[in-house]
């Protein structure tokens, strides 16, 4: 059956956008159908609301979206951005984590590998950030607003790209790029929270190293689980920063160790 007849073609308004993929801005080589033709009965038989348009697409974007049963252009664009970023996650990481100066310091074979990954990562980021273009469907024109320029903040400093902000933050606060990048996304895409979380984690690590030996000694003496003793004492000492380890151990003993008597 000729299902394509149910779809209105989406066309670029401006000639500069002719033959461009609506999703990523690359050269369009095919059409993507919204909702996908292979899911058309899910939408038509149930009279579900959908765009029913065909849009210019590059082959890669179409293939990434072919299993996505999504019926609107906006949601389909959002899904594609995520799929594209996931597919090229390693290349994006190379671009964000390695500066040209750092790559130049590597041996020739490693340079080629990193340059290739960095160039690919840069290209993918451009595609993911592509804002689309003004288009017309069945005589109705939709204007696509250009996105506001995104700034990446590291406390009072602002940068035009994640890469620049990451390099500055790593040099300034002496944190490895891979670690800070991970913390950035775990902290709601905030460099400030990521840096604060890093220093808090380091503070806890220093405290653990400081109290580990007396906690193990206590656990052995009173036949307690050493991990339980260590974690409980750390909890007491983080809640009260003026608390000393011997006082924290006494507090634990009085609460959890039968017959415990603090040494005065």
C-alpha positions as CSV (number, residue, x, y, z in Angstrom):
1,X,0.0,0.0,0.0
2,X,1.2,3.5,-0.8
3,X,1.4,4.9,2.7
4,X,3.4,8.0,1.6
5,X,0.2,9.6,0.4
6,X,-0.7,10.2,4.0
7,X,2.3,12.5,4.6
8,X,2.6,16.2,3.6
9,X,6.2,17.2,2.5
10,X,8.1,19.7,4.7
11,X,10.1,22.2,2.5
12,X,12.7,24.7,3.5
13,X,11.6,28.3,3.1
14,X,15.1,29.7,2.2
15,X,17.2,28.4,-0.7
16,X,20.3,28.2,1.6
17,X,18.5,25.4,3.5
18,X,17.4,23.4,0.4
19,X,18.6,19.8,0.6
20,X,19.6,20.1,4.3
21,X,18.7,17.5,6.9
22,X,16.1,19.0,9.3
23,X,17.7,17.2,12.2
24,X,21.5,17.9,11.9
25,X,22.0,20.3,9.0
26,X,24.0,17.8,6.9
27,X,23.1,17.2,3.2
28,X,19.8,15.5,2.9
29,X,19.7,12.3,0.9
30,X,16.3,10.9,1.8
31,X,13.1,11.5,3.6
32,X,12.1,10.7,7.2
33,X,8.4,10.1,7.9
34,X,6.7,11.4,11.0
35,X,5.3,9.1,12.4
36,X,7.4,6.4,10.9
37,X,5.6,4.4,8.1
38,X,6.3,1.1,9.9
39,X,4.3,2.4,12.9
40,X,1.5,4.2,10.9
41,X,-1.2,1.8,12.0
42,X,-0.5,2.6,15.7
43,X,-1.5,6.2,14.9
44,X,-4.1,6.0,12.2
45,X,-6.1,3.0,13.6
46,X,-6.2,4.7,17.1
47,X,-6.8,8.2,15.6
48,X,-3.8,9.4,17.6
49,X,-2.6,13.0,17.0
50,X,0.5,13.1,14.9
51,X,2.2,15.5,12.4
52,X,2.0,13.1,9.3
53,X,4.8,14.9,7.5
54,X,7.8,13.8,5.5
55,X,11.0,15.8,6.2
56,X,14.4,16.0,4.5
57,X,16.9,13.9,6.3
58,X,20.4,12.5,6.0
59,X,20.7,8.7,5.9
60,X,22.3,8.5,9.3
61,X,19.6,10.5,11.1
62,X,16.9,8.5,9.4
63,X,18.4,5.2,10.4
64,X,19.0,6.3,14.0
65,X,15.3,7.3,14.2
66,X,13.7,4.3,12.4
67,X,12.8,2.4,15.6
68,X,11.5,5.5,17.4
69,X,7.7,5.5,17.3
70,X,7.4,9.3,17.7
71,X,4.7,11.3,16.0
72,X,5.9,14.9,16.2
73,X,8.8,16.7,14.6
74,X,9.9,18.5,17.8
75,X,10.0,15.3,19.9
76,X,11.7,13.5,17.0
77,X,14.4,16.2,16.9
78,X,15.0,15.9,20.6
79,X,15.3,12.1,20.3
80,X,17.8,12.4,17.5
81,X,20.1,14.8,19.4
82,X,20.3,12.2,22.2
83,X,20.9,9.3,19.9
84,X,23.6,11.1,17.9
85,X,25.4,12.2,21.1
86,X,25.3,8.6,22.5
87,X,26.6,7.1,19.2
88,X,29.6,9.4,19.1
89,X,30.1,9.8,22.9
90,X,33.8,8.8,22.7
91,X,34.6,11.2,19.9
92,X,32.9,14.1,21.8
93,X,34.9,13.1,24.9
94,X,38.1,13.3,22.9
95,X,37.3,16.7,21.5
96,X,36.3,18.1,24.9
97,X,39.2,16.5,26.8
98,X,42.2,17.1,24.5
99,X,43.6,20.5,23.4
100,X,45.5,20.9,20.2
101,X,48.6,21.6,22.3
102,X,48.3,18.4,24.2
103,X,47.8,16.4,21.0
104,X,50.9,17.8,19.5
105,X,52.9,16.4,22.4
106,X,51.9,12.8,21.6
107,X,53.8,10.5,19.2
108,X,52.7,10.5,15.5
109,X,50.4,7.5,15.6
110,X,48.6,8.6,18.7
111,X,48.3,12.1,17.2
112,X,46.5,10.8,14.2
113,X,44.1,8.8,16.3
114,X,43.3,11.8,18.6
115,X,43.1,14.3,15.8
116,X,40.6,12.0,14.0
117,X,38.5,11.6,17.1
118,X,38.7,15.3,18.0
119,X,37.6,16.3,14.5
120,X,34.7,13.9,14.5
121,X,33.7,15.1,18.0
122,X,33.7,18.7,16.8
123,X,31.5,17.8,13.8
124,X,29.0,15.9,15.9
125,X,28.7,18.7,18.4
126,X,27.9,21.1,15.5
127,X,25.2,18.6,14.3
128,X,23.7,18.2,17.8
129,X,23.5,21.9,18.2
130,X,21.9,22.5,14.8
131,X,18.8,24.6,15.3
132,X,16.9,23.7,12.2
133,X,15.5,26.1,9.6
134,X,12.3,27.9,8.6
135,X,10.0,25.5,6.8
136,X,6.6,25.3,5.0
137,X,4.1,22.5,5.2
138,X,0.9,22.7,3.1
139,X,1.2,26.4,2.7
140,X,1.8,27.1,6.4
141,X,5.2,28.6,7.3
142,X,6.9,27.9,10.6
143,X,9.7,30.2,11.7
144,X,12.5,28.5,13.7
145,X,13.9,30.8,16.4
146,X,17.7,30.8,16.6
147,X,18.8,29.5,20.0
148,X,20.3,31.8,22.5
149,X,24.1,31.6,22.7
150,X,24.9,29.2,25.6
151,X,27.5,30.3,28.1
152,X,29.3,27.9,30.4
153,X,30.1,29.4,33.8
154,X,32.9,28.5,36.2
155,X,32.0,30.6,39.2
156,X,32.5,34.2,38.0
157,X,34.1,33.2,34.7
158,X,32.1,32.6,31.5
159,X,33.1,30.6,28.4
160,X,31.5,30.0,25.0
161,X,32.1,26.3,24.9
162,X,32.2,23.4,27.3
163,X,35.7,22.5,26.2
164,X,37.1,26.0,27.1
165,X,35.3,25.9,30.5
166,X,36.5,22.4,31.3
167,X,40.2,23.3,30.5
168,X,40.0,26.4,32.6
169,X,38.4,24.6,35.6
170,X,40.8,21.7,35.4
171,X,43.9,23.9,35.4
172,X,42.5,26.3,38.1
173,X,41.2,23.7,40.5
174,X,43.7,20.9,39.7
175,X,41.1,18.2,38.8
176,X,41.5,15.6,36.1
177,X,39.4,16.3,33.0
178,X,37.8,12.9,33.0
179,X,36.8,13.2,36.6
180,X,35.5,16.8,36.4
181,X,33.6,16.0,33.2
182,X,31.8,13.1,34.9
183,X,31.0,15.2,38.0
184,X,29.7,18.0,35.7
185,X,27.0,15.9,34.3
186,X,26.3,14.2,37.6
187,X,25.8,17.6,39.2
188,X,23.1,18.9,36.9
189,X,25.6,20.3,34.3
190,X,27.0,22.8,36.8
191,X,30.8,23.3,37.1
192,X,30.4,25.1,40.4
193,X,28.5,22.1,42.0
194,X,31.0,19.7,40.3
195,X,34.0,21.4,41.8
196,X,32.3,21.7,45.2
197,X,31.4,18.0,45.1
198,X,35.0,17.1,44.2
199,X,36.5,19.0,47.1
200,X,33.9,17.6,49.5
201,X,34.8,14.0,48.3
202,X,38.5,14.8,48.8
203,X,37.8,16.1,52.3
204,X,36.0,12.9,53.1
205,X,38.8,10.8,51.7
206,X,41.3,12.7,53.9
207,X,39.2,12.2,56.9
208,X,38.8,8.5,56.2
209,X,42.6,8.1,55.9
210,X,43.1,10.0,59.2
211,X,40.7,7.9,61.3
212,X,41.0,4.5,59.6
213,X,43.6,3.1,62.0
214,X,41.9,4.0,65.3
215,X,38.6,2.8,63.9
216,X,40.1,-0.6,62.9
217,X,41.7,-0.9,66.4
218,X,38.3,-0.2,68.0
219,X,36.5,-2.7,65.8
220,X,39.0,-5.4,66.7
221,X,38.9,-4.7,70.4
222,X,35.1,-4.7,70.6
223,X,34.5,-7.3,67.9
224,X,32.6,-4.9,65.6
225,X,32.5,-4.7,61.8
226,X,35.3,-2.4,60.8
227,X,33.3,-0.8,57.9
228,X,30.4,-0.1,60.2
229,X,32.7,1.6,62.7
230,X,34.5,3.7,60.1
231,X,31.3,4.9,58.4
232,X,29.5,5.7,61.6
233,X,32.5,7.6,63.0
234,X,32.7,9.5,59.7
235,X,29.0,10.4,59.9
236,X,29.5,11.7,63.5
237,X,32.6,13.8,62.5
238,X,31.0,15.3,59.3
239,X,28.0,16.3,61.3
240,X,30.2,17.9,63.9
241,X,33.5,19.1,62.5
242,X,34.9,19.9,66.0
243,X,34.4,16.3,67.1
244,X,37.6,14.3,67.7
245,X,37.9,10.7,66.7
246,X,38.2,9.3,70.2
247,X,35.0,11.1,71.2
248,X,33.2,9.8,68.2
249,X,34.3,6.3,68.9
250,X,33.1,6.7,72.5
251,X,29.8,7.9,71.2
252,X,29.5,4.8,68.9
253,X,30.5,2.5,71.8
254,X,27.9,3.8,74.1
255,X,25.2,3.5,71.5
256,X,26.0,0.2,69.8
257,X,28.5,-1.8,72.0
258,X,26.9,-3.7,74.9
259,X,28.8,-3.2,78.1
260,X,31.0,-0.5,76.6
261,X,32.6,1.9,79.1
262,X,34.4,5.0,77.9
263,X,37.9,5.4,79.2
264,X,38.1,8.7,81.0
